[in-house]
Amino acid sequence: MHYSNILTGAVSHPAQPVVRSIDMSDLRDALAKGLDDFYAMPTHAMFLCLIYPVVGFLLARLAFGYSVLPLLYPLAAGFALVGPVAALGLYELSRRKEAGLKTSAINAFNVLESSSVGAIAALGLLLLVIFLIWVTIANAIYVANFGYAPPASIETFVRELFTTSAGWTMVIVGNGVGLLFAALVLTISVVSFPLLLDRDVGVAVAVATSIRAVLRNPFTMIAWGLIVAALLVLGSLPLFFGLTIVMPVLGHATWHLYRRVVEPQAAPAPTPPPHREDHRYAADFPAVLFPWAK
């Protein structure tokens, strides 16, 4: 069975995708098309993002134990770091809609059959590692300011957070470090996953293209990051339920942003790995009737 190289894709020296300059009008266009896709496929998108309100309720439930209370905000904010992975199905649905293909819920899982799935998994693992490092550092910032003892109550924690120098230090340092992590993830993933779905280029080319896109459009990408952050905060306010709308719209919009940033090019498209038919012989009977026993 053939497996594409995770780093380079289908060819050893792939052509570098051409990155365009974009402006605020392109961001508005991407959001508008993302909203259109959400209207066209609302049930599918909300189903794919149902995990977000579920995670929100789990985090809220854990907060009553107080020991994880200081990590509640870092965990909730940190899920934006792995958001590009959660939106994979949304990219696929937008890609199929754009190509005039079927867009049922099951088609969102076609990414699992792509020859780029190895590169997608590798990049997803990288984002997960970044998320875990962020949570670890956020916990270290809390310990450095308040020690190892958990908060006595939610009220006490909130009061100490906003009325003490240690609390404000944690807020300022924590948000500053979180901003750096968010900038890192935005830089390496803003177009990486859509590019891997669209072309068989490998994770190295995808990440390099994403970095070049940010370097060529720094202010526009900063604006995009702020838009994403603002919408995520807005969607989180009503007990995370708003994310069932915000996340699908952002996911679809990211696909259309990719179309604006990366110039179309003739490149190998990701394809499902070929199915290999095994030869069967009469001597194998009756074992061939039980293929799982092989």
C-alpha positions as CSV (number, residue, x, y, z in Angstrom):
1,M,0.0,0.0,0.0
2,H,1.3,3.5,-0.9
3,Y,1.7,6.1,1.7
4,S,2.8,9.7,0.8
5,N,5.7,11.3,2.6
6,I,4.4,13.2,5.6
7,L,6.9,16.0,5.2
8,T,7.0,16.6,1.4
9,G,3.8,15.0,0.1
10,A,3.5,13.2,-3.2
11,V,6.8,14.5,-4.6
12,S,10.2,14.9,-3.1
13,H,10.6,18.5,-4.3
14,P,7.1,20.0,-4.4
15,A,6.5,23.4,-5.9
16,Q,6.0,26.1,-3.3
17,P,2.4,27.5,-3.3
18,V,2.2,31.1,-4.4
19,V,1.0,33.5,-1.6
20,R,-1.1,36.5,-2.4
21,S,-1.4,39.9,-0.6
22,I,-4.9,40.4,1.0
23,D,-6.7,43.2,2.8
24,M,-9.7,43.7,5.0
25,S,-12.1,43.3,2.1
26,D,-10.8,39.7,1.7
27,L,-11.5,39.0,5.4
28,R,-15.0,40.4,5.0
29,D,-15.5,38.2,1.9
30,A,-14.2,35.1,3.7
31,L,-16.6,35.7,6.7
32,A,-19.5,36.3,4.4
33,K,-18.9,33.1,2.5
34,G,-18.4,31.2,5.7
35,L,-21.8,32.4,6.9
36,D,-23.3,31.3,3.6
37,D,-21.8,27.9,4.0
38,F,-23.2,27.7,7.5
39,Y,-26.7,28.6,6.2
40,A,-26.3,25.9,3.5
41,M,-25.1,23.2,6.0
42,P,-26.2,24.3,9.5
43,T,-27.0,20.8,10.9
44,H,-23.7,19.3,9.7
45,A,-21.6,22.2,11.1
46,M,-23.4,22.4,14.4
47,F,-23.1,18.6,14.8
48,L,-19.3,18.8,14.2
49,C,-18.9,21.5,16.8
50,L,-21.1,20.1,19.5
51,I,-18.0,19.1,21.4
52,Y,-17.4,22.7,22.3
53,P,-20.4,23.3,24.5
54,V,-19.9,19.8,26.0
55,V,-16.3,20.7,26.9
56,G,-17.6,24.0,28.3
57,F,-20.0,22.2,30.7
58,L,-17.2,19.8,31.7
59,L,-14.9,22.6,32.5
60,A,-17.6,24.4,34.5
61,R,-18.3,21.2,36.4
62,L,-14.6,20.7,37.2
63,A,-14.4,24.3,38.5
64,F,-16.6,23.3,41.5
65,G,-13.6,21.2,42.7
66,Y,-11.7,24.5,43.0
67,S,-8.3,22.8,42.4
68,V,-8.7,23.3,38.6
69,L,-10.3,26.7,38.9
70,P,-7.1,28.6,38.1
71,L,-6.8,26.6,34.9
72,L,-10.4,27.1,33.8
73,Y,-9.7,30.3,31.8
74,P,-6.4,28.9,30.3
75,L,-8.1,25.7,29.3
76,A,-11.1,27.5,27.7
77,A,-8.8,30.0,25.9
78,G,-6.4,27.2,24.9
79,F,-9.0,25.3,22.9
80,A,-8.6,28.0,20.3
81,L,-5.1,26.6,19.8
82,V,-6.5,23.2,18.7
83,G,-9.5,24.8,16.9
84,P,-7.9,24.3,13.4
85,V,-7.9,20.5,14.0
86,A,-11.6,20.5,15.2
87,A,-12.5,22.5,12.1
88,L,-11.1,19.9,9.6
89,G,-14.5,18.5,8.8
90,L,-15.8,22.1,8.1
91,Y,-13.0,22.7,5.7
92,E,-13.8,19.5,3.9
93,L,-17.5,20.4,3.6
94,S,-16.7,23.9,2.2
95,R,-14.3,22.3,-0.2
96,R,-16.9,19.9,-1.4
97,K,-19.6,22.5,-1.7
98,E,-17.2,24.7,-3.7
99,A,-16.6,21.8,-6.1
100,G,-20.3,21.0,-6.4
101,L,-19.9,17.6,-4.6
102,K,-22.2,16.0,-2.0
103,T,-22.0,17.7,1.4
104,S,-23.8,15.3,3.8
105,A,-22.5,15.0,7.4
106,I,-20.6,11.8,6.6
107,N,-18.6,13.5,3.9
108,A,-16.9,15.6,6.6
109,F,-15.0,12.5,7.6
110,N,-13.5,12.0,4.1
111,V,-10.4,13.7,5.5
112,L,-9.6,10.4,7.2
113,E,-9.3,8.7,3.7
114,S,-7.0,11.3,2.2
115,S,-3.4,10.5,1.4
116,S,-2.6,13.7,3.4
117,V,-4.0,12.2,6.6
118,G,-0.5,11.5,7.9
119,A,0.6,15.1,7.5
120,I,-2.7,16.3,9.0
121,A,-2.2,14.1,12.0
122,A,1.4,15.3,12.5
123,L,0.3,18.9,12.4
124,G,-2.6,18.2,14.7
125,L,-0.2,16.5,17.2
126,L,2.0,19.6,17.1
127,L,-0.9,21.8,18.0
128,L,-1.9,19.5,20.8
129,V,1.7,19.6,22.2
130,I,1.6,23.4,22.0
131,F,-1.8,23.4,23.9
132,L,-0.3,21.2,26.6
133,I,2.7,23.4,27.0
134,W,0.4,26.4,27.3
135,V,-1.6,24.8,30.1
136,T,1.6,23.8,31.9
137,I,3.0,27.3,31.7
138,A,-0.4,28.8,32.8
139,N,-0.3,26.6,35.9
140,A,3.3,27.6,36.6
141,I,2.3,31.3,36.4
142,Y,-0.5,30.6,39.0
143,V,1.9,28.7,41.3
144,A,4.5,31.5,41.1
145,N,1.9,34.1,42.2
146,F,-0.3,32.1,44.6
147,G,1.5,29.0,45.5
148,Y,0.3,25.4,45.3
149,A,-2.8,25.8,47.5
150,P,-6.0,25.7,45.5
151,P,-8.5,28.7,45.9
152,A,-10.8,28.4,48.9
153,S,-13.8,29.4,46.8
154,I,-14.7,31.0,43.5
155,E,-15.5,34.3,45.2
156,T,-12.1,34.3,47.0
157,F,-10.3,33.5,43.7
158,V,-12.0,36.3,41.8
159,R,-11.4,38.8,44.6
160,E,-7.7,37.9,44.8
161,L,-7.4,38.0,41.1
162,F,-8.6,41.6,40.7
163,T,-7.7,43.2,44.0
164,T,-4.1,42.0,44.7
165,S,-0.8,42.7,43.0
166,A,-0.2,38.9,42.6
167,G,-3.6,38.6,40.8
168,W,-2.9,41.4,38.4
169,T,0.6,40.0,37.7
170,M,-1.0,36.7,36.8
171,V,-3.6,38.3,34.6
172,I,-1.0,40.5,32.7
173,V,1.7,37.8,32.4
174,G,-0.8,35.0,31.6
175,N,-2.5,37.0,28.9
176,G,0.8,38.1,27.4
177,V,2.1,34.6,27.2
178,G,-1.2,33.4,25.9
179,L,-1.0,36.0,23.1
180,L,2.4,34.6,22.1
181,F,1.0,31.1,21.9
182,A,-2.0,32.3,19.9
183,A,0.3,34.2,17.5
184,L,2.5,31.1,17.0
185,V,-0.5,28.8,16.2
186,L,-2.0,31.4,13.9
187,T,1.3,31.7,12.0
188,I,1.8,28.0,11.5
189,S,-1.8,27.0,10.9
190,V,-3.8,29.8,9.3
191,V,-3.8,28.1,5.9
192,S,-1.9,24.8,6.7
193,F,-4.9,22.5,7.2
194,P,-6.9,23.7,4.2
195,L,-3.8,23.5,2.0
196,L,-3.2,19.9,3.1
197,L,-6.8,19.1,2.2
198,D,-6.5,20.8,-1.1
199,R,-3.1,19.5,-2.2
200,D,-0.7,16.7,-1.5
201,V,2.2,18.9,-0.3
202,G,3.2,17.6,3.1
203,V,3.3,19.2,6.5
204,A,6.6,21.1,5.9
205,V,5.3,22.9,2.8
206,A,2.0,23.6,4.5
207,V,3.6,25.2,7.5
208,A,6.1,27.1,5.4
209,T,3.3,28.4,3.3
210,S,1.3,29.5,6.3
211,I,4.3,31.3,7.7
212,R,4.9,33.1,4.4
213,A,1.2,34.1,4.3
214,V,1.5,35.8,7.7
215,L,4.8,37.5,6.8
216,R,3.4,38.9,3.6
217,N,0.1,40.0,5.3
218,P,1.1,40.8,8.9
219,F,-1.5,43.5,9.7
220,T,-4.3,41.6,7.9
221,M,-3.5,38.4,9.7
222,I,-3.3,40.2,13.0
223,A,-6.8,41.6,12.2
224,W,-8.0,38.1,11.4
225,G,-6.6,36.8,14.7
226,L,-8.4,39.5,16.6
227,I,-11.6,38.8,14.8
228,V,-11.3,35.1,15.6
229,A,-10.5,35.8,19.3
230,A,-13.4,38.3,19.6
231,L,-15.9,35.9,18.0
232,L,-14.7,33.0,20.2
233,V,-15.2,35.2,23.3
234,L,-18.6,36.2,22.1
235,G,-19.6,32.6,21.4
236,S,-18.3,31.5,24.9
237,L,-20.4,34.0,26.9
238,P,-23.8,32.1,26.9
239,L,-22.4,29.0,28.5
240,F,-20.4,28.1,25.3
241,F,-23.6,27.5,23.3
242,G,-22.7,30.4,21.0
243,L,-19.7,28.3,19.8
244,T,-22.1,26.0,17.9
245,I,-22.6,28.9,15.5
246,V,-19.3,30.8,15.8
247,M,-17.0,27.8,15.3
248,P,-18.8,26.6,12.1
249,V,-18.8,30.1,10.6
250,L,-15.1,30.5,11.4
251,G,-14.2,27.1,10.1
252,H,-15.9,27.7,6.8
253,A,-14.5,31.2,6.6
254,T,-11.0,29.9,7.1
255,W,-11.4,27.7,4.0
256,H,-12.4,30.8,2.0
257,L,-9.6,32.8,3.5
258,Y,-7.2,30.1,2.3
259,R,-8.7,30.5,-1.2
260,R,-8.0,34.2,-1.0
261,V,-4.4,33.8,0.3
262,V,-3.0,30.9,-1.7
263,E,-3.1,31.1,-5.5
264,P,-4.7,28.1,-7.3
265,Q,-2.0,25.9,-8.8
266,A,-1.8,22.6,-10.6
267,A,-0.6,20.3,-7.8
268,P,-1.3,16.7,-6.8
269,A,-4.5,16.5,-4.9
270,P,-4.8,14.3,-1.8
271,T,-6.4,11.0,-2.7
272,P,-7.5,7.9,-0.8
273,P,-4.9,5.2,-0.5
274,P,-5.5,2.6,-3.2
275,H,-7.3,-0.5,-2.0
276,R,-5.2,-3.6,-2.6
277,E,-6.9,-6.8,-3.6
278,D,-5.3,-9.9,-2.2
279,H,-5.2,-13.0,-4.4
280,R,-7.2,-15.9,-3.1
281,Y,-6.4,-19.5,-3.7
282,A,-8.5,-22.7,-3.4
283,A,-6.0,-23.9,-0.7
284,D,-7.1,-21.0,1.5
285,F,-10.7,-22.3,1.8
286,P,-12.4,-22.0,4.2
287,A,-10.1,-19.4,5.9
288,V,-11.1,-16.8,3.3
289,L,-14.6,-16.8,4.7
290,F,-13.1,-15.3,7.9
291,P,-10.8,-12.4,6.8
292,W,-10.5,-11.0,10.3
293,A,-8.7,-14.2,11.3
294,K,-5.8,-13.4,9.0
